[in-house]
Amino acid sequence: MAKCAICEKGNQFGKKVSMTRSKVSGRSNRMWKPNVKSVKVNVNGSAQKMYVCTSCLRAGYVERA
């Protein structure tokens, strides 16, 4: 669900690195989620509900209904 309809920004996976431990045992998996909002957007003159990230909203890629 957490995927932008405009830029298709989605979840990203990586490692959480502990600075106090060794390189082998101090790493675990983590996930970054985009800041996605459910907003009503004008699409071809009609209102439609879409999931849009806040960076696309601020940049003006969509027009709110």
All heavy atoms as TSV, in Angstrom:
chain	resi	resn	atom	element	x	y	z
A	1	MET	N	N	0.806	-1.180	0.000
A	1	MET	CA	C	0.000	0.000	0.000
A	1	MET	C	C	0.857	1.255	0.000
A	1	MET	O	O	0.519	2.227	-0.651
A	1	MET	CB	C	-0.912	0.001	1.215
A	1	MET	CG	C	-1.835	1.204	1.262
A	1	MET	SD	S	-2.275	1.672	2.907
A	1	MET	CE	C	-1.111	2.947	3.234
A	2	ALA	N	N	1.956	1.253	0.702
A	2	ALA	CA	C	2.768	2.464	0.831
A	2	ALA	C	C	3.594	2.689	-0.427
A	2	ALA	O	O	4.798	2.477	-0.445
A	2	ALA	CB	C	3.662	2.370	2.055
A	3	LYS	N	N	2.912	3.109	-1.509
A	3	LYS	CA	C	3.595	3.380	-2.756
A	3	LYS	C	C	2.945	4.586	-3.401
A	3	LYS	O	O	1.724	4.649	-3.526
A	3	LYS	CB	C	3.514	2.171	-3.687
A	3	LYS	CG	C	4.443	2.256	-4.855
A	3	LYS	CD	C	4.531	0.931	-5.562
A	3	LYS	CE	C	5.799	0.880	-6.370
A	3	LYS	NZ	N	5.962	-0.388	-7.034
A	4	CYS	N	N	3.769	5.549	-3.813
A	4	CYS	CA	C	3.261	6.777	-4.412
A	4	CYS	C	C	2.749	6.477	-5.818
A	4	CYS	O	O	3.402	5.787	-6.595
A	4	CYS	CB	C	4.361	7.827	-4.453
A	4	CYS	SG	S	3.860	9.375	-5.207
A	5	ALA	N	N	1.570	7.036	-6.157
A	5	ALA	CA	C	0.992	6.824	-7.481
A	5	ALA	C	C	1.685	7.675	-8.539
A	5	ALA	O	O	1.598	7.377	-9.721
A	5	ALA	CB	C	-0.494	7.156	-7.454
A	6	ILE	N	N	2.407	8.720	-8.144
A	6	ILE	CA	C	3.057	9.619	-9.086
A	6	ILE	C	C	4.483	9.155	-9.396
A	6	ILE	O	O	4.827	8.865	-10.532
A	6	ILE	CB	C	3.074	11.061	-8.546
A	6	ILE	CG1	C	1.661	11.523	-8.156
A	6	ILE	CG2	C	3.709	12.009	-9.550
A	6	ILE	CD1	C	0.659	11.498	-9.275
A	7	CYS	N	N	5.326	9.073	-8.363
A	7	CYS	CA	C	6.736	8.735	-8.583
A	7	CYS	C	C	7.051	7.277	-8.258
A	7	CYS	O	O	8.190	6.843	-8.419
A	7	CYS	CB	C	7.627	9.654	-7.759
A	7	CYS	SG	S	7.461	9.444	-5.971
A	8	GLU	N	N	6.059	6.519	-7.783
A	8	GLU	CA	C	6.196	5.102	-7.437
A	8	GLU	C	C	7.277	4.853	-6.391
A	8	GLU	O	O	7.949	3.822	-6.408
A	8	GLU	CB	C	6.429	4.259	-8.685
A	8	GLU	CG	C	5.282	4.328	-9.666
A	8	GLU	CD	C	5.469	3.437	-10.866
A	8	GLU	OE1	O	6.500	2.735	-10.927
A	8	GLU	OE2	O	4.596	3.443	-11.738
A	9	LYS	N	N	7.436	5.796	-5.480
A	9	LYS	CA	C	8.364	5.610	-4.366
A	9	LYS	C	C	7.761	4.583	-3.406
A	9	LYS	O	O	6.603	4.681	-3.036
A	9	LYS	CB	C	8.569	6.943	-3.644
A	9	LYS	CG	C	9.614	6.897	-2.544
A	9	LYS	CD	C	9.648	8.191	-1.773
A	9	LYS	CE	C	10.157	9.322	-2.623
A	9	LYS	NZ	N	10.297	10.563	-1.852
A	10	GLY	N	N	8.555	3.584	-3.023
A	10	GLY	CA	C	8.058	2.524	-2.154
A	10	GLY	C	C	9.026	2.228	-1.023
A	10	GLY	O	O	9.929	3.021	-0.727
A	11	ASN	N	N	8.833	1.088	-0.375
A	11	ASN	CA	C	9.694	0.697	0.727
A	11	ASN	C	C	11.108	0.407	0.239
A	11	ASN	O	O	11.306	-0.115	-0.847
A	11	ASN	CB	C	9.148	-0.554	1.410
A	11	ASN	CG	C	7.822	-0.300	2.087
A	11	ASN	OD1	O	7.465	0.829	2.369
A	11	ASN	ND2	N	7.089	-1.354	2.335
A	12	GLN	N	N	12.088	0.757	1.087
A	12	GLN	CA	C	13.482	0.444	0.795
A	12	GLN	C	C	14.055	-0.338	1.956
A	12	GLN	O	O	13.744	-0.059	3.116
A	12	GLN	CB	C	14.292	1.716	0.574
A	12	GLN	CG	C	13.930	2.447	-0.687
A	12	GLN	CD	C	14.862	3.601	-0.962
A	12	GLN	OE1	O	15.520	4.115	-0.069
A	12	GLN	NE2	N	14.916	4.015	-2.200
A	13	PHE	N	N	14.888	-1.319	1.636
A	13	PHE	CA	C	15.454	-2.190	2.649
A	13	PHE	C	C	16.955	-1.962	2.749
A	13	PHE	O	O	17.605	-1.607	1.776
A	13	PHE	CB	C	15.179	-3.654	2.295
A	13	PHE	CG	C	13.722	-3.977	2.236
A	13	PHE	CD1	C	13.026	-3.894	1.050
A	13	PHE	CD2	C	13.051	-4.345	3.378
A	13	PHE	CE1	C	11.687	-4.184	0.994
A	13	PHE	CE2	C	11.701	-4.640	3.336
A	13	PHE	CZ	C	11.018	-4.556	2.147
A	14	GLY	N	N	17.477	-2.160	3.958
A	14	GLY	CA	C	18.904	-2.005	4.172
A	14	GLY	C	C	19.306	-2.630	5.490
A	14	GLY	O	O	18.611	-3.490	6.029
A	15	LYS	N	N	20.423	-2.184	6.031
A	15	LYS	CA	C	20.958	-2.716	7.282
A	15	LYS	C	C	21.022	-1.622	8.337
A	15	LYS	O	O	21.369	-0.480	8.053
A	15	LYS	CB	C	22.376	-3.259	7.076
A	15	LYS	CG	C	22.484	-4.409	6.110
A	15	LYS	CD	C	21.962	-5.666	6.718
A	15	LYS	CE	C	22.201	-6.833	5.777
A	15	LYS	NZ	N	21.639	-8.063	6.275
A	16	LYS	N	N	20.675	-1.985	9.548
A	16	LYS	CA	C	20.889	-1.121	10.701
A	16	LYS	C	C	22.239	-1.506	11.285
A	16	LYS	O	O	22.458	-2.669	11.628
A	16	LYS	CB	C	19.773	-1.317	11.727
A	16	LYS	CG	C	19.899	-0.448	12.949
A	16	LYS	CD	C	18.655	-0.487	13.798
A	16	LYS	CE	C	18.351	-1.889	14.259
A	16	LYS	NZ	N	17.248	-1.925	15.231
A	17	VAL	N	N	23.163	-0.556	11.354
A	17	VAL	CA	C	24.536	-0.859	11.738
A	17	VAL	C	C	24.801	-0.309	13.132
A	17	VAL	O	O	24.607	0.878	13.393
A	17	VAL	CB	C	25.539	-0.248	10.737
A	17	VAL	CG1	C	26.962	-0.562	11.158
A	17	VAL	CG2	C	25.273	-0.761	9.342
A	18	SER	N	N	25.235	-1.167	14.030
A	18	SER	CA	C	25.611	-0.772	15.378
A	18	SER	C	C	27.067	-0.328	15.366
A	18	SER	O	O	27.934	-1.015	14.840
A	18	SER	CB	C	25.433	-1.942	16.343
A	18	SER	OG	O	25.969	-1.606	17.605
A	19	MET	N	N	27.354	0.832	15.910
A	19	MET	CA	C	28.718	1.365	15.885
A	19	MET	C	C	29.593	0.781	16.999
A	19	MET	O	O	30.804	0.897	16.964
A	19	MET	CB	C	28.683	2.886	16.030
A	19	MET	CG	C	27.924	3.556	14.898
A	19	MET	SD	S	28.593	3.178	13.291
A	19	MET	CE	C	29.928	4.316	13.217
A	20	THR	N	N	28.993	0.146	17.989
A	20	THR	CA	C	29.780	-0.349	19.117
A	20	THR	C	C	30.191	-1.800	18.965
A	20	THR	O	O	30.989	-2.291	19.743
A	20	THR	CB	C	28.981	-0.208	20.422
A	20	THR	OG1	O	27.767	-0.941	20.291
A	20	THR	CG2	C	28.661	1.243	20.683
A	21	ARG	N	N	29.643	-2.502	17.965
A	21	ARG	CA	C	29.940	-3.922	17.812
A	21	ARG	C	C	30.788	-4.164	16.573
A	21	ARG	O	O	31.083	-3.251	15.808
A	21	ARG	CB	C	28.642	-4.702	17.733
A	21	ARG	CG	C	27.694	-4.334	18.877
A	21	ARG	CD	C	26.658	-5.331	19.021
A	21	ARG	NE	N	27.215	-6.495	19.708
A	21	ARG	CZ	C	26.472	-7.403	20.303
A	21	ARG	NH1	N	25.178	-7.298	20.300
A	21	ARG	NH2	N	27.019	-8.429	20.898
A	22	SER	N	N	31.133	-5.402	16.368
A	22	SER	CA	C	31.941	-5.746	15.193
A	22	SER	C	C	31.100	-5.670	13.925
A	22	SER	O	O	29.878	-5.574	13.975
A	22	SER	CB	C	32.514	-7.151	15.350
A	22	SER	OG	O	31.479	-8.097	15.282
A	23	LYS	N	N	31.737	-5.720	12.774
A	23	LYS	CA	C	31.034	-5.601	11.506
A	23	LYS	C	C	30.107	-6.781	11.238
A	23	LYS	O	O	29.126	-6.661	10.537
A	23	LYS	CB	C	32.034	-5.479	10.356
A	23	LYS	CG	C	32.738	-4.154	10.311
A	23	LYS	CD	C	33.597	-4.059	9.079
A	23	LYS	CE	C	34.250	-2.698	8.990
A	23	LYS	NZ	N	35.090	-2.567	7.813
A	24	VAL	N	N	30.424	-7.925	11.801
A	24	VAL	CA	C	29.644	-9.119	11.506
A	24	VAL	C	C	28.401	-9.198	12.387
A	24	VAL	O	O	27.291	-9.385	11.900
A	24	VAL	CB	C	30.508	-10.385	11.697
A	24	VAL	CG1	C	29.696	-11.632	11.461
A	24	VAL	CG2	C	31.706	-10.333	10.773
A	25	SER	N	N	28.555	-9.013	13.687
A	25	SER	CA	C	27.426	-9.257	14.588
A	25	SER	C	C	26.608	-8.000	14.862
A	25	SER	O	O	25.537	-8.100	15.439
A	25	SER	CB	C	27.940	-9.799	15.921
A	25	SER	OG	O	28.758	-8.833	16.557
A	26	GLY	N	N	27.057	-6.825	14.443
A	26	GLY	CA	C	26.346	-5.598	14.762
A	26	GLY	C	C	25.425	-5.106	13.675
A	26	GLY	O	O	25.148	-3.913	13.587
A	27	ARG	N	N	24.932	-5.990	12.815
A	27	ARG	CA	C	24.067	-5.573	11.710
A	27	ARG	C	C	22.758	-6.345	11.749
A	27	ARG	O	O	22.738	-7.543	11.974
A	27	ARG	CB	C	24.753	-5.816	10.366
A	27	ARG	CG	C	25.949	-4.927	10.176
A	27	ARG	CD	C	26.706	-5.253	8.926
A	27	ARG	NE	N	27.907	-4.423	8.894
A	27	ARG	CZ	C	28.283	-3.724	7.850
A	27	ARG	NH1	N	27.582	-3.763	6.748
A	27	ARG	NH2	N	29.370	-2.995	7.897
A	28	SER	N	N	21.686	-5.626	11.505
A	28	SER	CA	C	20.378	-6.267	11.410
A	28	SER	C	C	19.578	-5.567	10.325
A	28	SER	O	O	19.889	-4.442	9.931
A	28	SER	CB	C	19.646	-6.213	12.745
A	28	SER	OG	O	19.488	-4.871	13.155
A	29	ASN	N	N	18.552	-6.225	9.844
A	29	ASN	CA	C	17.752	-5.685	8.752
A	29	ASN	C	C	16.832	-4.578	9.245
A	29	ASN	O	O	16.370	-4.605	10.379
A	29	ASN	CB	C	16.912	-6.793	8.120
A	29	ASN	CG	C	17.759	-7.847	7.486
A	29	ASN	OD1	O	18.829	-7.553	6.979
A	29	ASN	ND2	N	17.303	-9.085	7.508
A	30	ARG	N	N	16.551	-3.609	8.380
A	30	ARG	CA	C	15.577	-2.574	8.679
A	30	ARG	C	C	14.922	-2.112	7.391
A	30	ARG	O	O	15.355	-2.488	6.301
A	30	ARG	CB	C	16.205	-1.404	9.422
A	30	ARG	CG	C	17.163	-0.570	8.613
A	30	ARG	CD	C	17.328	0.800	9.202
A	30	ARG	NE	N	16.086	1.548	9.048
A	30	ARG	CZ	C	15.927	2.811	9.417
A	30	ARG	NH1	N	16.916	3.457	9.965
A	30	ARG	NH2	N	14.794	3.427	9.240
A	31	MET	N	N	13.860	-1.300	7.534
A	31	MET	CA	C	13.085	-0.868	6.387
A	31	MET	C	C	12.766	0.618	6.527
A	31	MET	O	O	12.443	1.095	7.611
A	31	MET	CB	C	11.791	-1.682	6.303
A	31	MET	CG	C	10.935	-1.360	5.133
A	31	MET	SD	S	9.582	-2.532	4.904
A	31	MET	CE	C	8.739	-2.451	6.448
A	32	TRP	N	N	12.888	1.353	5.417
A	32	TRP	CA	C	12.493	2.755	5.356
A	32	TRP	C	C	11.192	2.836	4.580
A	32	TRP	O	O	11.087	2.288	3.473
A	32	TRP	CB	C	13.548	3.596	4.643
A	32	TRP	CG	C	14.777	3.818	5.431
A	32	TRP	CD1	C	15.041	4.847	6.281
A	32	TRP	CD2	C	15.956	3.012	5.421
A	32	TRP	NE1	N	16.293	4.735	6.810
A	32	TRP	CE2	C	16.887	3.597	6.296
A	32	TRP	CE3	C	16.319	1.840	4.769
A	32	TRP	CZ2	C	18.139	3.075	6.530
A	32	TRP	CZ3	C	17.567	1.306	5.009
A	32	TRP	CH2	C	18.464	1.918	5.872
A	33	LYS	N	N	10.190	3.546	5.132
A	33	LYS	CA	C	8.904	3.688	4.459
A	33	LYS	C	C	8.731	5.125	3.990
A	33	LYS	O	O	9.121	6.056	4.686
A	33	LYS	CB	C	7.766	3.329	5.408
A	33	LYS	CG	C	7.751	1.870	5.793
A	33	LYS	CD	C	6.576	1.549	6.660
A	33	LYS	CE	C	6.560	0.082	7.018
A	33	LYS	NZ	N	5.422	-0.229	7.898
A	34	PRO	N	N	8.138	5.343	2.817
A	34	PRO	CA	C	7.907	6.702	2.335
A	34	PRO	C	C	6.738	7.337	3.076
A	34	PRO	O	O	5.862	6.642	3.602
A	34	PRO	CB	C	7.578	6.509	0.860
A	34	PRO	CG	C	6.987	5.154	0.801
A	34	PRO	CD	C	7.709	4.340	1.833
A	35	ASN	N	N	6.718	8.665	3.109
A	35	ASN	CA	C	5.648	9.418	3.749
A	35	ASN	C	C	4.518	9.584	2.733
A	35	ASN	O	O	4.490	10.537	1.962
A	35	ASN	CB	C	6.185	10.768	4.222
A	35	ASN	CG	C	5.234	11.468	5.152
A	35	ASN	OD1	O	4.190	10.942	5.491
A	35	ASN	ND2	N	5.591	12.660	5.547
A	36	VAL	N	N	3.588	8.614	2.721
A	36	VAL	CA	C	2.525	8.563	1.727
A	36	VAL	C	C	1.201	8.938	2.383
A	36	VAL	O	O	0.869	8.448	3.458
A	36	VAL	CB	C	2.433	7.145	1.107
A	36	VAL	CG1	C	1.269	7.037	0.161
A	36	VAL	CG2	C	3.719	6.822	0.389
A	37	LYS	N	N	0.445	9.820	1.733
A	37	LYS	CA	C	-0.851	10.267	2.229
A	37	LYS	C	C	-1.938	9.879	1.246
A	37	LYS	O	O	-1.712	9.823	0.039
A	37	LYS	CB	C	-0.878	11.799	2.407
A	37	LYS	CG	C	0.226	12.345	3.265
A	37	LYS	CD	C	0.026	11.957	4.693
A	37	LYS	CE	C	1.104	12.562	5.559
A	37	LYS	NZ	N	1.080	12.066	6.910
A	38	SER	N	N	-3.140	9.647	1.742
A	38	SER	CA	C	-4.303	9.399	0.910
A	38	SER	C	C	-5.007	10.731	0.692
A	38	SER	O	O	-5.535	11.315	1.640
A	38	SER	CB	C	-5.233	8.395	1.590
A	38	SER	OG	O	-6.394	8.224	0.822
A	39	VAL	N	N	-5.000	11.231	-0.547
A	39	VAL	CA	C	-5.570	12.545	-0.850
A	39	VAL	C	C	-6.513	12.438	-2.044
A	39	VAL	O	O	-6.383	11.551	-2.881
A	39	VAL	CB	C	-4.474	13.590	-1.157
A	39	VAL	CG1	C	-3.643	13.890	0.056
A	39	VAL	CG2	C	-3.611	13.150	-2.300
A	40	LYS	N	N	-7.481	13.363	-2.097
A	40	LYS	CA	C	-8.346	13.486	-3.260
A	40	LYS	C	C	-7.665	14.382	-4.270
A	40	LYS	O	O	-7.233	15.480	-3.954
A	40	LYS	CB	C	-9.699	14.070	-2.868
A	40	LYS	CG	C	-10.631	13.081	-2.233
A	40	LYS	CD	C	-11.998	13.683	-2.060
A	40	LYS	CE	C	-12.944	12.676	-1.465
A	40	LYS	NZ	N	-14.285	13.265	-1.277
A	41	VAL	N	N	-7.570	13.914	-5.508
A	41	VAL	CA	C	-6.806	14.580	-6.552
A	41	VAL	C	C	-7.706	14.779	-7.769
A	41	VAL	O	O	-8.547	13.930	-8.077
A	41	VAL	CB	C	-5.576	13.713	-6.930
A	41	VAL	CG1	C	-4.806	14.322	-8.060
A	41	VAL	CG2	C	-4.688	13.503	-5.730
A	42	ASN	N	N	-7.554	15.920	-8.445
A	42	ASN	CA	C	-8.260	16.147	-9.706
A	42	ASN	C	C	-7.556	15.388	-10.827
A	42	ASN	O	O	-6.394	15.635	-11.122
A	42	ASN	CB	C	-8.286	17.639	-10.055
A	42	ASN	CG	C	-9.324	18.381	-9.261
A	42	ASN	OD1	O	-10.296	17.795	-8.811
A	42	ASN	ND2	N	-9.130	19.676	-9.095
A	43	VAL	N	N	-8.278	14.461	-11.465
A	43	VAL	CA	C	-7.754	13.697	-12.594
A	43	VAL	C	C	-8.744	13.842	-13.745
A	43	VAL	O	O	-9.872	13.349	-13.664
A	43	VAL	CB	C	-7.567	12.206	-12.233
A	43	VAL	CG1	C	-7.083	11.426	-13.430
A	43	VAL	CG2	C	-6.619	12.059	-11.068
A	44	ASN	N	N	-8.341	14.562	-14.778
A	44	ASN	CA	C	-9.181	14.816	-15.951
A	44	ASN	C	C	-10.528	15.432	-15.577
A	44	ASN	O	O	-11.572	15.069	-16.102
A	44	ASN	CB	C	-9.403	13.529	-16.763
A	44	ASN	CG	C	-8.116	12.982	-17.318
A	44	ASN	OD1	O	-7.182	13.729	-17.582
A	44	ASN	ND2	N	-8.045	11.675	-17.472
A	45	GLY	N	N	-10.515	16.349	-14.619
A	45	GLY	CA	C	-11.725	17.064	-14.229
A	45	GLY	C	C	-12.577	16.381	-13.182
A	45	GLY	O	O	-13.569	16.940	-12.736
A	46	SER	N	N	-12.237	15.168	-12.768
A	46	SER	CA	C	-13.009	14.475	-11.744
A	46	SER	C	C	-12.117	14.173	-10.545
A	46	SER	O	O	-10.912	14.017	-10.678
A	46	SER	CB	C	-13.589	13.169	-12.302
A	46	SER	OG	O	-12.554	12.299	-12.663
A	47	ALA	N	N	-12.744	14.108	-9.380
A	47	ALA	CA	C	-12.000	13.833	-8.152
A	47	ALA	C	C	-11.758	12.338	-8.009
A	47	ALA	O	O	-12.646	11.525	-8.245
A	47	ALA	CB	C	-12.767	14.353	-6.950
A	48	GLN	N	N	-10.533	11.995	-7.641
A	48	GLN	CA	C	-10.159	10.598	-7.464
A	48	GLN	C	C	-9.252	10.511	-6.252
A	48	GLN	O	O	-8.417	11.386	-6.025
A	48	GLN	CB	C	-9.444	10.086	-8.712
A	48	GLN	CG	C	-9.169	8.616	-8.713
A	48	GLN	CD	C	-8.524	8.169	-10.017
A	48	GLN	OE1	O	-8.266	8.966	-10.906
A	48	GLN	NE2	N	-8.266	6.886	-10.127
A	49	LYS	N	N	-9.385	9.440	-5.459
A	49	LYS	CA	C	-8.560	9.257	-4.275
A	49	LYS	C	C	-7.305	8.480	-4.658
A	49	LYS	O	O	-7.394	7.428	-5.303
A	49	LYS	CB	C	-9.341	8.492	-3.217
A	49	LYS	CG	C	-8.971	8.822	-1.812
A	49	LYS	CD	C	-9.957	8.212	-0.848
A	49	LYS	CE	C	-9.853	8.896	0.476
A	49	LYS	NZ	N	-10.740	8.291	1.463
A	50	MET	N	N	-6.140	9.028	-4.293
A	50	MET	CA	C	-4.868	8.388	-4.633
A	50	MET	C	C	-3.932	8.461	-3.434
A	50	MET	O	O	-4.101	9.287	-2.547
A	50	MET	CB	C	-4.192	9.115	-5.800
A	50	MET	CG	C	-4.955	9.106	-7.085
A	50	MET	SD	S	-4.190	10.180	-8.304
A	50	MET	CE	C	-2.839	9.181	-8.825
A	51	TYR	N	N	-2.940	7.575	-3.433
A	51	TYR	CA	C	-1.857	7.637	-2.465
A	51	TYR	C	C	-0.704	8.408	-3.095
A	51	TYR	O	O	-0.173	8.000	-4.120
A	51	TYR	CB	C	-1.387	6.236	-2.074
A	51	TYR	CG	C	-2.399	5.483	-1.242
A	51	TYR	CD1	C	-3.145	4.452	-1.785
A	51	TYR	CD2	C	-2.601	5.812	0.090
A	51	TYR	CE1	C	-4.065	3.768	-1.039
A	51	TYR	CE2	C	-3.526	5.130	0.853
A	51	TYR	CZ	C	-4.251	4.111	0.290
A	51	TYR	OH	O	-5.168	3.432	1.047
A	52	VAL	N	N	-0.329	9.541	-2.472
A	52	VAL	CA	C	0.709	10.415	-3.013
A	52	VAL	C	C	1.695	10.726	-1.895
A	52	VAL	O	O	1.293	11.021	-0.769
A	52	VAL	CB	C	0.103	11.726	-3.571
A	52	VAL	CG1	C	1.166	12.597	-4.172
A	52	VAL	CG2	C	-0.975	11.423	-4.600
A	53	CYS	N	N	2.995	10.677	-2.203
A	53	CYS	CA	C	4.002	11.010	-1.197
A	53	CYS	C	C	4.043	12.525	-0.999
A	53	CYS	O	O	3.662	13.298	-1.877
A	53	CYS	CB	C	5.373	10.459	-1.583
A	53	CYS	SG	S	6.121	11.215	-3.010
A	54	THR	N	N	4.518	12.943	0.152
A	54	THR	CA	C	4.492	14.358	0.496
A	54	THR	C	C	5.462	15.169	-0.343
A	54	THR	O	O	5.234	16.352	-0.563
A	54	THR	CB	C	4.808	14.553	1.984
A	54	THR	OG1	O	6.051	13.908	2.282
A	54	THR	CG2	C	3.711	13.959	2.845
A	55	SER	N	N	6.514	14.555	-0.861
A	55	SER	CA	C	7.432	15.304	-1.724
A	55	SER	C	C	6.769	15.652	-3.051
A	55	SER	O	O	7.005	16.729	-3.604
A	55	SER	CB	C	8.724	14.522	-1.942
A	55	SER	OG	O	8.455	13.279	-2.519
A	56	CYS	N	N	5.907	14.782	-3.574
A	56	CYS	CA	C	5.157	15.099	-4.796
A	56	CYS	C	C	4.080	16.142	-4.520
A	56	CYS	O	O	3.793	16.978	-5.377
A	56	CYS	CB	C	4.524	13.839	-5.375
A	56	CYS	SG	S	5.697	12.704	-6.119
A	57	LEU	N	N	3.470	16.103	-3.339
A	57	LEU	CA	C	2.479	17.111	-2.981
A	57	LEU	C	C	3.114	18.492	-2.883
A	57	LEU	O	O	2.575	19.476	-3.391
A	57	LEU	CB	C	1.810	16.756	-1.651
A	57	LEU	CG	C	0.788	15.637	-1.675
A	57	LEU	CD1	C	0.354	15.302	-0.259
A	57	LEU	CD2	C	-0.401	16.023	-2.514
A	58	ARG	N	N	4.263	18.583	-2.254
A	58	ARG	CA	C	4.936	19.865	-2.081
A	58	ARG	C	C	5.475	20.403	-3.402
A	58	ARG	O	O	5.511	21.616	-3.622
A	58	ARG	CB	C	6.089	19.734	-1.085
A	58	ARG	CG	C	5.622	19.553	0.342
A	58	ARG	CD	C	6.785	19.480	1.285
A	58	ARG	NE	N	7.498	20.744	1.286
A	58	ARG	CZ	C	8.676	20.942	1.833
A	58	ARG	NH1	N	9.303	19.938	2.407
A	58	ARG	NH2	N	9.251	22.114	1.809
A	59	ALA	N	N	5.880	19.505	-4.295
A	59	ALA	CA	C	6.424	19.930	-5.582
A	59	ALA	C	C	5.335	20.380	-6.544
A	59	ALA	O	O	5.637	20.991	-7.569
A	59	ALA	CB	C	7.233	18.797	-6.206
A	60	GLY	N	N	4.070	20.072	-6.237
A	60	GLY	CA	C	2.963	20.509	-7.081
A	60	GLY	C	C	2.695	19.603	-8.260
A	60	GLY	O	O	2.140	20.049	-9.263
A	61	TYR	N	N	3.059	18.328	-8.168
A	61	TYR	CA	C	2.820	17.395	-9.263
A	61	TYR	C	C	1.341	17.032	-9.385
A	61	TYR	O	O	0.910	16.584	-10.442
A	61	TYR	CB	C	3.642	16.125	-9.087
A	61	TYR	CG	C	5.127	16.341	-9.228
A	61	TYR	CD1	C	6.028	15.741	-8.356
A	61	TYR	CD2	C	5.635	17.126	-10.241
A	61	TYR	CE1	C	7.379	15.931	-8.495
A	61	TYR	CE2	C	7.000	17.332	-10.386
A	61	TYR	CZ	C	7.862	16.733	-9.507
A	61	TYR	OH	O	9.200	16.929	-9.641
A	62	VAL	N	N	0.576	17.187	-8.310
A	62	VAL	CA	C	-0.856	16.889	-8.335
A	62	VAL	C	C	-1.622	18.100	-7.838
A	62	VAL	O	O	-1.104	18.942	-7.115
A	62	VAL	CB	C	-1.189	15.651	-7.467
A	62	VAL	CG1	C	-0.590	14.400	-8.037
A	62	VAL	CG2	C	-0.744	15.857	-6.047
A	63	GLU	N	N	-2.893	18.174	-8.253
A	63	GLU	CA	C	-3.764	19.256	-7.820
A	63	GLU	C	C	-4.850	18.639	-6.943
A	63	GLU	O	O	-5.563	17.724	-7.368
A	63	GLU	CB	C	-4.401	19.943	-9.030
A	63	GLU	CG	C	-5.298	21.101	-8.669
A	63	GLU	CD	C	-5.937	21.706	-9.905
A	63	GLU	OE1	O	-5.400	21.479	-11.012
A	63	GLU	OE2	O	-6.948	22.382	-9.741
A	64	ARG	N	N	-4.961	19.128	-5.713
A	64	ARG	CA	C	-5.958	18.585	-4.790
A	64	ARG	C	C	-7.370	18.966	-5.239
A	64	ARG	O	O	-7.592	20.030	-5.798
A	64	ARG	CB	C	-5.731	19.114	-3.383
A	64	ARG	CG	C	-4.568	18.478	-2.675
A	64	ARG	CD	C	-4.484	19.007	-1.265
A	64	ARG	NE	N	-3.354	18.465	-0.580
A	64	ARG	CZ	C	-3.455	17.707	0.510
A	64	ARG	NH1	N	-4.628	17.461	1.031
A	64	ARG	NH2	N	-2.388	17.230	1.097
A	65	ALA	N	N	-8.308	18.057	-4.971
A	65	ALA	CA	C	-9.714	18.315	-5.341
A	65	ALA	C	C	-10.408	19.090	-4.228
A	65	ALA	O	O	-10.015	19.109	-3.113
A	65	ALA	CB	C	-10.437	16.993	-5.572
